[in-house]
Amino acid sequence: MTKINIYPKLILDALRNVRYPGTGKDIVEMGIVSDDIHIAGNKVSLTLLFEKPNDPFIKSLVKACETAILTYADPNIEIKGNIEVKSKQVQQPKSTNVLPNVKNIIAVSSGKGGVGKSTIAVNLAVSLAQKGYKVGLLDADIFGPSLPKMFNEEEARPILHNVDGKELIAPVEKYGIKMLSIGFFVNKEEALVWRGAMASNALKQLIVDADWGELDFFLIDFPPGTSDIHLTLVQTLAITGAVVVSTPQQVALADAIKGVNMFTNNKVNVPILGLVENMSWFTPAELPQNKYYIFGKGGAQKLAEEMNVSLLGQIPIVQSICEGGDLGKPVALSTDSITGMAFSTLADNFLTAIERRNSELPPTSMVEVHNK
Ligand code: ADP
């Protein structure tokens, strides 16, 4: 067979015929085709860059690229190379001036209320602090702040102090955690009637005008669902990753998908560190071997697999978790209890996810393209 001299430009032009579904734009224009098109003899290799490693159109676009090259570049080409698929490291155009001394900003979120998001955020924060990390916790649940109660600090009133000539709010400190909540400043009824913009501004103040100092982890307990407040937060802060909490119940899982999508959508692009399944099963004290899957079994595991995210932990329904929340003594403080250990394992998995995220090279999967 004669060798065909094909040039990158020819390939690129051929690929302009491939459109990304639903946008009307071609994949070259969208920056999906990387510059490094290699041609060796009659072997072509190129890379497609996707913002999301789980982009639903990867397979069909690879196929379309193959067809376009064969159709438009030269029908006689024998493609013995391959099309590599990579995910793009998207540069987040977010201000890194906000909280410059914080290493990791973490969103703790849920699709719906009442699944135990705040309980998980608080106990994860406690576990991390117990492991020696510097932890900050912000209760961003403006309309239902629960942090003051969960730390038995309902009477605390943070003061302003002077830092380098600037008056900053000093976070309340307990169990080695610095924390702030709108609940320290206004009563619940007052915040409930705030409009979105007012709530967002109040939150911004708690972030920007507070003396958080140096932190390894700044955990933000997001309001449930998806709202303007979420958008403000994800657009203001360079969030390292999100932890999404759900129960195994079908309705909660359906909302968890929405919660995950809110972070992974193109405009926001916050990586998901993983899911946490709360209320996974119930074990009565008198029958410690028994597990009752009240809300269904394995739901979050299945969802995590389907969405290609990690399951960071499963936390059972335990009376002491509820009591700990009500009394202001999170169970994660008792590291030798079974529930304390469950949160410690969750924290370990979380730390692994963070490590992976911070050293992450874009996940690569090879899709071989062979000419028929
Ligand atoms: P959310 O922040 O999602 O609205 P909360 O963390 O406030 O939910 O939890 C709702 C209620 O459920 C609280 O009373 C809390 O103590 C209780 N709860 C949460 N998780 C558990 C659990 N694993 N076992 C027992 N009670 C729990």
Residues whose N, C-alpha, C, O or C-beta is under 5 A from the ligand:
A	BS01	ADP	K112 G113 G114 V115 G116 K117 S118 T119 M279 I315 P316 I317 V318 Q319 I321 C322 G325
